[in-house]
Amino acid sequence: MLKKIRKSKKTEKVIEGMLFIVAAIIALMFLFPMVYTVISSLKPLEDITSVPMRWIPREIRLRNFIEPFIEKNFGIYFFNSALVTTTVTFLSLFFCSLAGYSLTKFDYKGKNFFFILVLMTMMVPIEITIVPLAIIVRKLGWMNSYPGLIVPVAITPFGIFWMRQFMITIPKDYAEAGRIDGLSEFGIFMKLILPLCKPALGALAIFTFMGNWNSLIWPLIVASKDQYRTITVGLVAFEGEFFTPYNHLFAMSVVAVLPTLVIFLILRTKLIKGLAMVGIKG
C-alpha cells in the first residue's frame, strides 16, 4: 500500500511538473512579443532592421517616445482615445446599471423577452451590425465627430447582462426600504443599489475601457479626418507606403498599452471580486 501511495505521489509530481513546463512555454510565447516591443522602442532604427537581430541596443533612444508627439499628431490621437474611452466607460456604467436595475427590481410585461433579446444580440458578430450602424451614423451626420465615436458603443449587451446578473443577487428589501423612507426610484438606484455594485462596476469598467481603448474597426470607419483619429488608428496610419519608422511605431505601441495597464492595476481587486460575485442566477 505504501509503495502504491508513493508511486501515485510521484506520478502526481511528474504531471504537475509537465503542466508547469507547458504553462511556462505558453507564457513565454505571449511575453516574447511584448518584451521585443519594449526593447525595440528604445533602439535606433538601424538596430531594429539589422540582421542578425540585435537584442541589446547600442544606445538607449528615449527620443523615440518624444518625436512622434512633435512630428506627428500622436498628442491628438492620445487625447481622442482618452476622451472617447473615458466617456464611453462612464456612459456604459451608468446606463447598463440602469438597465440592470430595471430588469431586476421591477415587474412588467416583456421584461424577460427584452432580456432574451439582449442575450441574442450578444451572439451576433460585430461585423454583421457594423455596416447598418455606419449607415445610421452617416445619416445622423456624425461621421468624423465625437458623438459618432461615442454614442453607438456607449451601451453594450454584455454590460446590461453583467449588471443584471450582479443586481439580481441584491435583495429587493433594499429598494423597498428606500421607498418606505420616501426616496424616489432614481434616488434608490443612486444611493442604495449603485454603491452595492462597486465590484461589478469596477470589473465592467476594466472590460469597457480596455475594449474601447484597443478598438480599431469602428474608429477606422467613423474617423477619416486626422483630428478625430484615435491612437489605434494612428498606429495603423503610421505605416508608410515606402518607409515605416519602426522605432517610433514600437514606442507608440508601448505608450498605447500603458493606460490599460494602469487601469487594470488600479481596479484589479474590483475585477476579481466582480468575477467572483457575478453569478448565473436568473
C-alpha positions in Angstrom: 0.0 0.0 0.0 2.8 2.4 0.9 4.6 1.7 -2.4 1.4 2.4 -4.3 0.8 5.7 -2.4 4.4 6.7 -3.1 4.1 5.8 -6.8 0.9 7.8 -7.1 2.5 10.8 -5.4 5.5 10.6 -7.8 3.1 10.4 -10.7 1.3 13.5 -9.5 4.5 15.4 -9.1 5.6 14.4 -12.6 2.3 15.5 -14.1 2.4 18.8 -12.1 6.0 19.4 -13.4 4.9 18.7 -17.0 2.0 21.1 -16.7 4.2 23.7 -15.2 6.6 23.4 -18.2 3.8 23.6 -20.7 2.3 26.7 -18.8 5.8 28.3 -18.8 6.2 27.8 -22.5 2.8 29.3 -23.3 3.6 32.3 -21.0 6.9 32.8 -22.8 5.1 32.7 -26.2 2.8 35.5 -25.0 5.5 37.5 -23.3 8.0 37.4 -26.2 6.2 39.9 -28.5 5.7 42.3 -25.5 9.4 42.1 -24.5 10.5 42.6 -28.1 8.3 45.6 -28.4 9.6 47.3 -25.3 13.2 46.7 -26.2 12.7 47.8 -29.8 11.0 51.0 -28.6 14.4 52.0 -27.1 16.5 51.2 -30.1 17.7 53.3 -33.0 16.0 52.4 -36.3 19.2 50.7 -37.7 19.4 48.4 -34.7 15.8 47.2 -35.4 16.4 46.4 -39.0 19.8 44.9 -38.5 20.5 41.2 -39.4 21.1 39.2 -37.3 18.7 40.7 -34.7 20.4 42.8 -32.1 18.7 42.3 -28.7 20.8 44.8 -26.7 20.6 48.3 -28.3 23.9 50.2 -28.8 22.2 53.2 -27.3 19.0 53.9 -25.3 17.0 56.2 -27.6 14.3 57.9 -25.4 13.6 60.3 -28.3 11.5 57.6 -29.8 8.8 58.5 -27.3 9.0 62.2 -27.9 9.4 62.7 -31.7 6.1 61.2 -32.7 4.3 63.7 -30.5 6.2 66.6 -32.0 6.5 65.4 -35.7 3.2 63.6 -35.9 -0.3 64.1 -34.3 0.1 61.5 -31.6 -0.8 64.0 -29.0 -4.2 64.5 -30.6 -4.6 60.7 -31.1 -3.9 60.1 -27.5 -6.3 62.8 -26.4 -9.0 61.5 -28.6 -8.6 57.9 -27.3 -8.6 59.2 -23.7 -11.7 61.3 -24.2 -13.7 58.7 -26.2 -12.8 55.8 -23.9 -13.4 57.6 -20.7 -16.8 59.0 -21.8 -17.9 55.6 -23.2 -16.9 53.9 -19.9 -18.9 56.3 -17.7 -21.9 56.2 -20.0 -21.8 52.4 -20.2 -21.5 52.0 -16.4 -24.5 54.4 -15.8 -26.9 53.2 -18.5 -26.1 49.5 -18.2 -26.6 49.8 -14.4 -30.0 51.5 -15.1 -31.0 48.6 -17.4 -29.8 46.0 -14.9 -31.8 47.8 -12.1 -34.9 47.8 -14.3 -34.6 44.1 -15.2 -34.2 43.0 -11.6 -36.2 45.3 -9.3 -39.3 45.9 -11.4 -42.0 43.5 -12.7 -43.6 44.4 -16.0 -44.7 42.7 -19.2 -42.0 41.9 -21.7 -39.1 42.1 -19.2 -38.0 38.6 -19.8 -38.4 38.9 -23.5 -36.3 42.1 -23.5 -33.6 40.2 -21.6 -33.7 37.4 -24.1 -33.2 39.9 -26.9 -30.1 41.3 -25.0 -28.7 37.7 -24.8 -29.4 37.2 -28.5 -27.6 40.4 -29.5 -24.6 39.2 -27.6 -24.3 36.3 -30.0 -24.3 38.5 -33.2 -20.8 39.2 -34.5 -19.9 42.9 -34.7 -19.1 42.5 -38.4 -22.9 42.0 -39.1 -24.0 45.1 -37.3 -21.2 47.5 -38.2 -22.4 48.3 -41.8 -26.0 49.3 -40.8 -24.6 51.1 -37.8 -22.3 53.1 -40.0 -25.2 54.0 -42.4 -27.2 55.3 -39.4 -24.3 57.4 -38.1 -23.7 58.8 -41.6 -27.4 59.8 -41.9 -27.2 61.5 -38.5 -24.2 63.5 -39.7 -22.0 62.0 -37.0 -19.1 60.9 -39.3 -15.8 62.5 -38.2 -17.2 63.6 -34.9 -17.0 62.6 -31.2 -20.7 61.6 -31.0 -20.1 59.2 -33.8 -17.2 57.6 -31.9 -19.0 57.6 -28.5 -22.8 57.1 -28.8 -23.0 53.9 -30.9 -20.7 52.0 -28.5 -21.8 53.6 -25.2 -24.2 50.7 -24.3 -23.4 47.1 -24.8 -25.5 43.9 -24.4 -22.7 42.4 -22.3 -22.8 45.4 -19.9 -26.5 45.0 -19.4 -26.1 41.3 -18.9 -23.2 41.8 -16.4 -25.1 44.3 -14.3 -28.3 42.4 -14.4 -26.6 39.3 -13.1 -25.0 41.1 -10.2 -28.1 43.1 -9.2 -30.2 40.0 -9.1 -28.2 38.9 -6.1 -29.1 42.1 -4.2 -32.3 41.6 -2.2 -35.3 43.7 -3.1 -35.7 44.7 0.6 -33.1 47.5 0.0 -35.4 49.1 -2.6 -38.5 48.6 -0.5 -36.8 50.2 2.5 -35.9 53.2 0.3 -39.5 53.6 -0.9 -40.7 53.5 2.7 -38.2 56.3 3.5 -39.6 58.4 0.7 -36.8 58.1 -1.8 -37.6 58.3 -5.5 -36.7 55.4 -7.7 -33.7 57.2 -9.1 -32.7 58.0 -5.5 -32.9 54.4 -4.6 -30.8 53.5 -7.6 -28.1 56.1 -6.9 -27.9 56.0 -3.1 -28.8 52.3 -2.2 -28.3 50.0 -5.2 -25.3 51.5 -7.0 -23.0 51.6 -4.0 -23.5 47.9 -3.5 -22.4 47.3 -7.1 -18.9 48.5 -6.8 -17.2 45.1 -7.6 -19.3 44.7 -10.7 -18.9 48.3 -11.8 -15.1 48.0 -11.4 -14.9 44.8 -13.5 -17.2 46.3 -16.1 -15.1 49.5 -16.2 -12.0 47.4 -16.9 -13.7 45.5 -19.7 -15.2 48.6 -21.3 -12.1 50.7 -21.0 -9.8 48.1 -22.4 -12.2 47.1 -25.2 -12.7 50.7 -26.4 -9.1 51.8 -26.0 -8.0 48.9 -28.2 -10.9 49.3 -30.6 -9.8 49.7 -34.2 -12.6 48.8 -36.7 -15.2 51.4 -35.5 -12.9 54.4 -35.2 -11.3 53.5 -38.5 -14.7 53.7 -40.2 -16.0 56.8 -38.4 -12.9 58.9 -38.2 -11.3 59.5 -41.6 -10.1 63.0 -40.6 -6.8 63.2 -38.7 -8.2 65.4 -35.9 -10.7 62.6 -34.8 -8.4 59.6 -35.1 -7.7 57.5 -32.0 -4.3 56.1 -31.1 -5.0 52.7 -32.6 -6.0 54.3 -36.0 -2.9 56.5 -35.7 -0.7 53.4 -35.3 -2.2 51.9 -38.4 -1.7 55.1 -40.3 1.9 55.3 -39.1 2.9 52.6 -41.6 4.1 54.4 -44.7 3.9 53.1 -48.3 7.7 53.2 -48.8 9.1 53.7 -45.3 8.0 52.9 -41.8 9.8 54.3 -38.7 9.7 51.2 -36.7 11.4 52.7 -33.7 8.6 55.3 -33.4 6.0 52.6 -34.1 7.2 50.4 -31.3 7.5 53.4 -28.9 3.9 54.5 -29.6 2.7 50.9 -29.2 4.2 50.9 -25.7 2.5 54.3 -25.0 -0.8 52.9 -26.2 -0.6 49.9 -23.8 0.2 52.0 -20.7 -3.3 53.4 -19.9 -4.9 49.9 -20.0 -2.2 48.5 -17.8 -2.6 51.3 -15.3 -6.4 50.9 -15.2 -6.0 47.2 -14.7 -3.5 47.6 -11.8 -5.8 50.2 -10.1 -9.1 48.1 -10.5 -7.7 44.6 -10.4 -9.2 43.9 -7.0 -12.6 45.0 -8.2 -12.3 42.8 -11.2 -11.5 39.7 -9.1 -14.4 40.5 -6.7 -16.8 41.2 -9.6 -15.9 37.9 -11.3 -16.4 36.0 -8.0 -19.7 37.7 -7.2 -21.5 37.8 -10.5 -23.4 34.6 -10.6 -25.6 32.9 -13.2 -28.8 33.2 -11.2 -31.9 34.2 -13.0 
